[in-house]
Amino acid sequence: MTLPSPLLSAFRQALSEAWAGGAGVLLPFGFFAGTAVLVPFTMGSDPDLLAKIGPGVLWLALALASLVTLERVFQADLQDGALDLWVQEDGSISQIAAVKTLAHWLISGLPLVLLTPLLGMMLQVPATQTVPAMVAYALGGLTFFLWGGVAAALSASVARGGLLIALIALPFYLPTVIFGTLALDEGLGGTSILFLAASTLFALGVAPAAMGAALRLAAD
């Protein structure tokens, strides 16, 4: 099954933009890793303390790292006229927005999940929590990018709207952070991972429509 032409074109363009702009994967990767590496220097090297705060620190780093690249998701499309063409297409602009957001998550978000075991070792996170952490961060990271995409769409017409994106997106991040942190304590057999998955499904259902509506307003 292949994507319709407008969606495939938008996906390829977004992959290229996400990789080339703002150092691509390196900027969120460095932000995520840097935050986790600096924590032992500020909190001390006590293994019990690091094991207690480690999962929460990684969630905080993941949430903030997801905001780093969101400013450029839709702004270039508004400036070069691509957004006007999307509005005139027969396909849904919500689907195009969702595909672009997914592409940015693949380039800027998924590598952070793969980095989790290494950073977990540095923060003394128990090995038994590694797999639940990777599953939780994959779900949570996708949710962060979806809600962040809504914020990016709302601020697409605002020059240097990074701060505005953060102000809009962070309140939507809270349920994911709460359920995600609990999921690491309970493991894959707990109920919190189900709530985390439900929050991701809710974002998948609601965020694309919200992005589409915001982008239509930006194009008018």
C-alpha positions as CSV (number, residue, x, y, z in Angstrom):
1,M,0.0,0.0,0.0
2,T,1.5,3.3,-1.1
3,L,0.7,6.8,0.1
4,P,-1.3,9.1,-2.2
5,S,1.0,11.5,-4.1
6,P,0.5,14.6,-2.0
7,L,1.1,12.7,1.2
8,L,4.2,11.0,-0.2
9,S,5.5,14.3,-1.5
10,A,4.9,16.0,1.9
11,F,6.5,13.0,3.7
12,R,9.7,13.1,1.6
13,Q,9.9,16.9,1.9
14,A,9.5,16.7,5.6
15,L,12.2,14.1,5.9
16,S,14.6,16.3,4.0
17,E,13.7,19.3,6.0
18,A,14.0,17.5,9.4
19,W,17.4,16.1,8.5
20,A,18.9,19.2,6.9
21,G,17.4,22.0,9.1
22,G,18.9,22.9,12.4
23,A,21.5,20.1,12.4
24,G,18.8,17.5,11.8
25,V,18.9,14.8,14.4
26,L,22.0,16.2,16.2
27,L,20.2,19.1,17.9
28,P,17.5,17.2,19.8
29,F,20.0,14.3,20.3
30,G,22.5,16.6,21.9
31,F,19.9,18.3,24.0
32,F,18.5,15.1,25.3
33,A,21.9,13.6,26.0
34,G,23.3,16.8,27.4
35,T,20.4,17.1,29.9
36,A,20.9,13.6,31.2
37,V,24.7,13.8,31.4
38,L,24.6,17.0,33.4
39,V,22.2,15.7,36.0
40,P,24.8,13.6,38.0
41,F,27.0,16.7,38.2
42,T,24.2,18.7,39.8
43,M,22.6,16.0,42.0
44,G,25.6,14.0,43.0
45,S,26.6,10.5,42.1
46,D,24.6,8.5,44.7
47,P,23.2,5.5,42.8
48,D,20.0,5.3,44.8
49,L,19.2,9.0,44.2
50,L,20.0,8.8,40.5
51,A,17.9,5.6,40.1
52,K,15.0,7.4,41.8
53,I,15.1,10.6,39.7
54,G,16.5,9.1,36.5
55,P,13.2,8.2,34.8
56,G,11.7,11.6,35.5
57,V,14.8,13.4,34.3
58,L,14.7,11.4,31.0
59,W,11.0,12.3,30.6
60,L,11.8,16.0,31.1
61,A,14.7,15.8,28.7
62,L,12.5,14.0,26.1
63,A,9.7,16.6,26.4
64,L,12.0,19.6,26.0
65,A,14.1,18.0,23.2
66,S,10.9,17.4,21.2
67,L,10.3,21.2,21.2
68,V,13.7,22.0,19.7
69,T,12.8,21.3,16.1
70,L,9.1,22.0,16.0
71,E,9.4,25.6,15.0
72,R,10.4,24.8,11.4
73,V,7.7,22.1,10.8
74,F,5.2,24.3,9.0
75,Q,6.8,27.8,8.8
76,A,8.7,27.1,5.5
77,D,5.5,25.8,3.9
78,L,3.7,29.0,4.7
79,Q,6.5,31.1,3.4
80,D,7.1,29.3,0.1
81,G,3.4,28.9,-0.7
82,A,3.2,25.2,-0.3
83,L,0.6,25.6,2.4
84,D,-1.7,27.4,-0.1
85,L,-1.4,24.5,-2.5
86,W,-2.2,22.0,0.3
87,V,-5.4,23.8,1.1
88,Q,-6.5,23.6,-2.6
89,E,-5.6,19.9,-2.9
90,D,-8.4,17.3,-2.9
91,G,-6.6,15.4,0.0
92,S,-7.1,16.4,3.6
93,I,-4.6,19.0,4.9
94,S,-4.9,17.2,8.3
95,Q,-3.4,14.1,6.7
96,I,-0.6,16.1,5.2
97,A,0.1,17.8,8.6
98,A,0.1,14.4,10.3
99,V,2.5,12.9,7.8
100,K,4.9,15.9,8.2
101,T,4.8,15.6,11.9
102,L,5.5,11.8,11.7
103,A,8.5,12.5,9.5
104,H,9.9,14.9,12.0
105,W,9.4,12.4,14.8
106,L,11.2,9.7,12.8
107,I,14.2,11.9,12.3
108,S,14.3,13.9,15.6
109,G,12.3,11.7,18.0
110,L,12.9,8.0,17.3
111,P,16.7,8.3,17.7
112,L,16.1,9.5,21.3
113,V,14.4,6.3,22.1
114,L,17.4,4.3,20.9
115,L,19.6,6.4,23.1
116,T,17.5,5.5,26.2
117,P,19.5,2.4,27.4
118,L,22.8,4.2,27.4
119,L,21.5,7.2,29.3
120,G,19.5,4.9,31.6
121,M,22.8,3.2,32.6
122,M,24.4,6.6,33.3
123,L,21.5,7.6,35.6
124,Q,21.5,4.2,37.3
125,V,18.0,3.3,36.0
126,P,17.5,-0.5,36.7
127,A,18.1,-2.8,33.7
128,T,14.6,-4.2,34.2
129,Q,13.1,-0.8,33.3
130,T,15.0,-0.5,30.0
131,V,12.4,-2.1,27.8
132,P,9.4,-0.5,29.5
133,A,11.3,2.8,29.2
134,M,11.9,2.4,25.4
135,V,8.2,1.5,24.8
136,A,7.1,4.4,27.0
137,Y,9.4,6.9,25.4
138,A,8.4,5.8,21.9
139,L,4.7,6.3,22.7
140,G,5.3,9.5,24.7
141,G,7.7,11.0,22.1
142,L,5.1,10.5,19.3
143,T,2.5,12.1,21.5
144,F,4.8,15.0,22.2
145,F,5.4,15.6,18.5
146,L,1.7,15.4,17.7
147,W,0.7,18.0,20.3
148,G,3.8,20.0,19.4
149,G,2.7,19.9,15.8
150,V,-0.6,21.5,16.9
151,A,1.3,24.3,18.6
152,A,3.6,24.6,15.6
153,A,0.6,25.0,13.3
154,L,-1.0,27.6,15.5
155,S,2.3,29.6,15.5
156,A,3.2,29.0,11.9
157,S,2.7,32.7,11.0
158,V,4.7,33.9,14.0
159,A,8.3,34.7,13.3
160,R,10.6,32.9,15.9
161,G,7.7,31.3,17.5
162,G,9.6,28.8,19.5
163,L,8.6,30.2,22.9
164,L,5.0,30.4,21.8
165,I,5.1,26.7,20.7
166,A,6.5,25.7,24.1
167,L,3.7,27.7,26.0
168,I,1.0,26.1,23.9
169,A,2.4,22.5,23.9
170,L,3.7,22.0,27.4
171,P,0.2,21.8,29.1
172,F,-0.7,19.0,26.7
173,Y,2.5,17.1,27.6
174,L,1.5,16.7,31.3
175,P,-0.7,13.6,31.1
176,T,1.9,11.9,29.0
177,V,4.7,12.7,31.4
178,I,2.5,11.5,34.4
179,F,1.4,8.2,32.8
180,G,4.9,7.6,31.3
181,T,6.7,8.0,34.7
182,L,4.2,5.7,36.3
183,A,4.6,3.2,33.5
184,L,8.3,2.9,34.2
185,D,7.6,2.0,37.8
186,E,4.9,-0.5,37.0
187,G,6.5,-2.1,33.9
188,L,4.7,-3.3,30.8
189,G,2.2,-5.3,32.9
190,G,0.8,-2.3,34.7
191,T,-2.2,-0.2,33.8
192,S,-0.2,3.1,33.3
193,I,1.3,1.9,30.0
194,L,-2.3,1.3,28.8
195,F,-3.2,4.9,29.8
196,L,-0.1,6.1,28.0
197,A,-1.0,4.2,24.9
198,A,-4.6,5.6,25.2
199,S,-3.2,9.1,25.4
200,T,-1.2,8.5,22.2
201,L,-4.2,7.1,20.4
202,F,-6.2,10.2,21.5
203,A,-3.5,12.5,20.2
204,L,-3.5,10.5,16.9
205,G,-7.2,11.1,16.6
206,V,-7.4,14.7,17.6
207,A,-4.1,16.4,16.8
208,P,-4.2,16.0,13.0
209,A,-7.6,17.6,12.8
210,A,-6.4,20.4,15.0
211,M,-3.3,20.9,12.9
212,G,-5.4,21.1,9.8
213,A,-7.7,23.7,11.2
214,A,-4.9,25.8,12.4
215,L,-3.1,25.6,9.1
216,R,-6.2,26.6,7.2
217,L,-6.4,29.7,9.4
218,A,-2.8,30.5,8.8
219,A,-3.3,30.2,5.0
220,D,-6.2,32.6,5.0
